[in-house]
């Protein structure tokens, strides 16, 4: 299993039309295809399990995933 992840650094301001509480999770690259193409449930870095169905660029980045990625990279 690879340790490559899909990372988005920027966060987006809250949009009043956006669904409440929705965030974009950071996932491993090898899980991306399984989730989007095969419709399988995947696990984000924060531990959230979900089937990806939405465009992640429309939502702010999950803070739990961001913290997990920081810990994995050994950064502050």
N, C-alpha and C positions, 0 to 999 in steps of 0.2 A: 504494500500500500504506500503510495507516494505522500509526501508531505507538502506538495504544492497546494497553494490556496488561491482563491480568487479574492482579490482585495480591492476595496474602494476606499480611498483616503478621504474624499470630500464628504461633507454632510450637507444636506439641503434643508433650507428653512421649512418649517411646517406650512402645509397648504390647507386652508380651511375645507377644501373639497376632498382631501385625502381621508381614507378610512382611518378611524381612530385606533391608535395602538399598533398600526402596521409598520414594520421595519424591514429593511433588507439585511438578511443574514449573510455572513461570510462562510463559504463552503469550500471543501476541497475540490480541486479541479477534476479528479477522477470521479467524484460524485455528480458533477454538473451534468454530464451526458445521461447518466442513469436517471437522474431526476427529471430533466426536461424531455428527453426522448422516450424513455421507457415508462415514465410516470411513477417511478419508485420513490418511496419515502426515503429522505436523506436526513443526516444529522448535521446541523450547523456547528461551528466552533463553540458556541455557547451551550450546546446540548439540546437545543430545540429541534424537534423532529417535525418535518413537514414535507409536502409534495410541492415543488416549485411550480407555480402557475402564472405568476405576475412578473412584470418588468421590474427588476430590482432597482433600476435607476430612478424610479418614481418615489422612492421611500428613503428616509434617513437610515444610516447604517446602525445596526444593533450595537448598543454599547457593550453588551456581554461578549459578543463576537470580537469587537475591537480590543477589549481587554485580554481575551484569550490569545488573540494574534500577537499582541504586545508581549505577553508572557512567553509564547512560543519563540519569538524572535529575540528575546532577552533584552528588549529595549525598555526605556522608561516612558 
